[in-house]
Amino acid sequence: MAIKFYIEKELKGALGRAGTLETPHGVIHTPAFVSVGTKATVKALTPEQIKSTVAEVVLANTYHLYLEPGAERIKSFGGLHKFMNWSGPLMTDSGGFQVFSLGAAYGKELSKITKITDPSQMIAERSLDSETPRLATIGADGVSFRSHIDGSLHYITPEKSIEIQHNLGADIIFAFDECTSPAENFRYQEEALERTHRWAERSLEHHQRLNLENPRGLTSVPALFGIVQGGREESLRKRSAEFIGGLDFDGFGIGGSFAKEDMETVVKWVNEILPKEKPRHLLGIGEPEDLFMGVENGVDLFDCVAPTRNGRGGTLYTSKGKVNIRNAEFREDTGPLDQDCQCEVCKNYSRAYLCHLYRAHEMLGGTLGSIHNLYFIINLVKHMRQSIIDGNFKELKERFLAEYNK
């Protein structure tokens, strides 16, 4: 096995657990929040600054790195760890979410969290007459897409996705899948699910073949996570959890775009079925309320761009909720952003200074905001982990959310 996962303590009356995930580049203490470094960089931060947030693991994006600078080029530099100067655990996604972004979601504001009651988000039945132009086309064997950079045509199969990720050299990689929206109809959800299952088998088979060949010439090989899909349909989600959970994956991802109102139910359906002894990753989710939900329902890993995206835009997390640091009320505020936070930003800079940086459009504002937001979210999940060990998770959840949602 490329990784080893141990459960230290389980949450009474729920699926949550605290554990450790050993990888070739270090240990991840779970549950854990994974910092997103899409293009081999957590935007606006150096690796040293990422470490200052107490981050243990970074996730990079297969689609973007395939297009620029290219997986073969990264391989020639000794892999992604050396290329980006990150010595800790690394993960890469499969590119499946980009298929969704360039396909069904193209031209719509569909994301990981979707309001299915919004008519503008509904996806119509596909027809030649009504088809909205898309940059990605899904077929039985893979996906053809045009680069968002130069319009060049590319074709990704499960085998190619796995080869790209092996070349990147992450510790944990994901099977190629088709991410679907809860706004899709049942017929298409079922069709996409069967396709994802076929691709999962092909991904696993090719991964095992490459591991035997060990083309990277390394002493370690990546772990492969299979992805559960199925939208908001109970029968499909459970079918997918049974199927993917029955394959010889090292761990599992829970994928798809979710309706906010039923995400908790979907996660619980899946994690009640997936093998208990293997780690589970909830893909693309990272708001505090959702993190508590996921941890309580057995999620071990989370990733999301929200902390750094919000940080660059001036929306900063505090124990009392989010604040827009640009607001005039902070211009004379000499206090720290969050009195309870121990990050380098809160220890060294005032709200007034942060407000100035953003209002003056200084790059340092985005850097400091990203450092704080990452620290806040990563350490919130660390507190959840410790509360499971200490037996007071429920109390932490109630206390934090009562203050955060005031």
N, C-alpha and C positions, 0 to 999 in steps of 0.2 A: 504493500500500500504506500502511496506517495504521501499520505497524511495519516495522522492518528488522532482520533477524537475520543475524549473521555468526559463523562458526565460526573460532576462533583456533587451536585445537590439538585433535587427536584422540588418544584413548587407544589405545595400541598393543595389538592383540589383543582389543579389546572395542569396544563401541558408544559409550562415553563421549566427551564433548567439552566443551571450554571455549569460551564464546562471549560475545557481547554482543547484547542485545535493545534496540533503540532504540524508545522510545515518545514520544508527544507531551509527556509530563510527566517525561521523564528516561530514563536508561539503566539497564537491569538487567544485571548481570554474571552470566552463567550458567555452571554450574548455580547456582541460587539458591533459598533458602527464602522463601516468601511468608507474611507475617504475616496471620493471619485476624482481620478486623474485622467480625464477623457483622452487627451492627446499626449500621454506620458508626462503630464504636468497637472497638479492641482492648481487651478488658475490663480495667478498672482502670488503663489507661495513657492519658496525653495524647499528642497527636501528637509533642510534643517528646521525650517519654520513648521513644516508638517509634523515633524517629530515633537516640536514644542507643544503641540495640541494633544500629545500622548496618543496619537494615532498608531495603531499596530499594523495596519494593512491598507493598501491602496488598490483600487480597481481601475483598469484602463480599458479603452474602447477598441475592440477589434476592427470594426468598420473604419473608423477614422485613421487608425494606425496603418491599416492595409493600404489606404489611399495615400497617406503622407505620414512618415517618410517611406513606408513600405516595410513589410515584415522581414523580407530577405535582408534589407539594409540593417534593420535592428539586430537580426541574427548575426550579421557580420561584425557587429560591435560587441558581441558576447551576450546578447539578450537584453531584455528590457531593464533588468535591474541595473546593469552597468550603464546602459544608454542614458537612463534618467537619474542615475546616482541614488537609487533607493535600495537600501540593504535589507529591508524587512520583507514580509510576505507580500506577494502581488497576486491579483486576480485579473483575468480578462473575461469580458462577456463574449457572447457568440456572434453578435451582430443582428440577432433576431429582432431587437427593439427598433433598430434602424430600418429594418424591412417594414415594420409597422409605421414608422414615422414617414417613410418615403412612399408608402403604399396607401393603406386605408386612411391613415391620419393626414395624408398630404393635402394641404389646403384647408384643413380644419384645425382648431385649437384643441385637439385631443392629446391627452398626456396620460401619465400613470393613474391619475385620479380623474374620473369622468362623471359628470352629472348626466345620468342617462335620461333624465326627464327633460333635458334641454333639446328641443326639436332640431336645433342647428347641429347637434352632435350625432344625430341618427345617421346610420349608414344605409343607403338605399340598396335594393337588390341590384346586382351587377347586370348590366346589359351594354351592348355595343353602342346604343343610342345615347344612354345617359351617363356613361362612364366618365368620371372626372379625370383629367390628365394626372398621371402619377409618375414618379421617378422609379418605382420598383414594380415588377411584375412577378407574381408567384406562380411557379409551375410544380409539377409532381416531383421533380428531381432537385429543384433549387430555385434560386431567385436571380433574375436579371435586373440590373439597376443601372442608372446613370449617375455618375459621380456628381455630387453637389458642387465640386470644385471646378471641373472643366467640362462636364457633360459626357465624358468618355463612358463607354458601355462596359459593364463587368457582369460576371456570372459567378454566384457563390452557391456551392453545394455543401451539404454537411461535411463531406470529406475535406473540401477546401477550407472551410471555417476551422476545422480541427488542425489542419496543416499550418494555417496562419498563426493560430494560437500556440502551437508547438514552437514555431519559429520565434515568436515573441518571448517565450520562455517563462511564463508566469507559473506560480506554484499551484494555482487552482484555475481551471478553465471550465467553460460551459458548452453543453451540446447545442447544436444549431436548432432553433425552434421558430415557430411562427407566433408572434405575439398578436393577440386579438383584443378588440375593444368590447366592453359589455354592451355597446350599442349595436353590435352585429346580431343578426338573427340566428336562431338555433341551428338551422340547416348549415349555415356557413361555419358556425362554431364547431359543429361536429366534424365537418369536412377538414377544417384546419387542425383539429385535434388529432385526427387520424394521420394527417401529414406530419405533424410534430412527432408522433410516436414512431413513424417510419424513419424520420430523420434522426431520432434519438438512437435507434438501433444502429443506423449507419454511422453516426458519430462515434458511438461506443466501439463498434467494430474497427473503425479506422484508427481510433485512439490506441486501442490495444495493439494493432499492427505496428504503429509508429513506436510505441513503447518497446516492443520487442526489437525493433531495428535501432532504437535510441539514436536517431540521426543527429541530435545535438551534441552527442559525445559527452553527455553529462552523467554524473553519478546518480542523479535524481531525475524522476519523470513527473510531469504534472498530474494532479488529481483532476478527475472529470466529474462535474455535477450535471445530472439530468434535470430538465425543466418541466414542471407540471403546468399544464394550461387547462383550458376549459371554461374560461369566462366566469359568469355568475351562475351558471347552471350546475346545480348540485350533482346531477347524474354524471355530467361530463367531468367535473372536477374530481369526483370520487373514482371514476373510471381511469382518469389520467394518473391519479395518485397510486392506484393499484398497479397500473402498467409500468410507469416509470420507477415506482418503488420496488418492483420485482426484477428490474435489470441491475447489472453489476456496476452501478455508479458508486463513486466515493462519497457523494453527498447529493443534495438536491436544491434546486432553485424553485421558487414559487413565482411564476411569471404571469404576464397579462396586464392589461389596463383595468383598473378596478373602479366600480361604483363605490363611492365613499360609504354609503349606507350599508353595504353588505360585505365589505372587505374582511371584517372580523369573522363573519360566518364562513367565508371561503377559506380563510387561513386555518380555521379550526377543522373544517371538513378534511382538508389535505393532511394536516399534521397528526390527526387521529389515525391516519392510515400509513403514512410514510414510516419506514423502519426507524425505530427509536434510537438505535445506536449510531446513526449517521447524521452529520450536520445539515441544517436547513437554512437557506438564504432567501429572504423576501426581497425581490429585486425592485429597486427604484423607489423605495418608501423610506421617509425619514422625518416626518413631522412628529413632535413629541407625543401627541395623543396616539398616533399610529404605532410608535415605538413601544409604548406601554402595552398596547393591544397585542402586538406581535410577540413580545417577550412572554406575556401571560399565556399565549397560545402556542408556545413551543418553537419560536423562531430564534435561531442562533446568530444570524448575520443579517445586516441591513446595509444598503447603499443608497445614496440619493445625492443629487446635485444641489438640492435646496439650500443647505447651509452656506456654501460658497457663492451660489448665485444670489441669494439674499444678501450675503455679506458685501458683494460687489455693488449691489444696488442701494445699500444703506438701510435695509431691514435687518435689525439685529435682535437676537434672542436674549431675553432676560428671564429670571425666575418669576417675574410678574407679567410675562407675556412679551410679544414682539413690540419693538418700537421703531419708528422711522426717525433715525438719528438726525435727519436733515431739518426736522421741525424746529421752529424758532424757539420753542420752550427750552431747548438744550443749549442755546448759544451762551448762556451765562452760568451753566451748570458745572460746578467744579468737582462734582463727585464722580466716582467710577461708573462705568456703564451698568454693572451689576455688582452690588455690594457683596453678594455671596460667591462671586466667581473668582477663581484663583489664576486665571490665564494671564499671560504677560501684558495683554492689552488693558485689562481691568486693574492690574497692579501698577501700571505706569502712565496711563493716559486718562484724561477727563472726558466727560461727555461733551464738554464745550469744544475741546480740541478735535474730537471725532466729528462733531457737527461741522466745524470749520473745514476739515479736510474734504468732506463730501460736498459741501456747498461751494467750495473752491475748485471742485473737480480734480483734486489731487489723487494720483494713483495710490498713494500710501493709505488713503481711506479704505479702498477696496481690500488691500492687503491686511490691514488691522482688523477690519470687519470680518474677513474670512477666517483669520486666526481665531478670533473670539467665537464665531458661530460654530466652527468645527470643534473647538475645545468644549463648548457648552453641550453640544449634542453627543460627542464621544464620551464625555464624562457623565452625562445623564444616563447613558446606557451602562457605563461602569457602575454607577450607583445602583441601578436595577440589578445588575449581577450580584453585587455585594448584598443587596437586600434579600435576594433569594437564599444566599448562603446564611444570612443572619435570621431569616424567617420573618421578615417584616416588609415584604414586597407590597402587600395590600395597603399598608399604612403609608409607604412612600408614594405610591400611585395617587392615593386620595389627597395627601398633603400637597404634592407637587401640582396636580391638576387644579386643585381648588385655588391656588395662588396664581397659576399660569393663566387660567381662564377667567379671572376676575374682570 
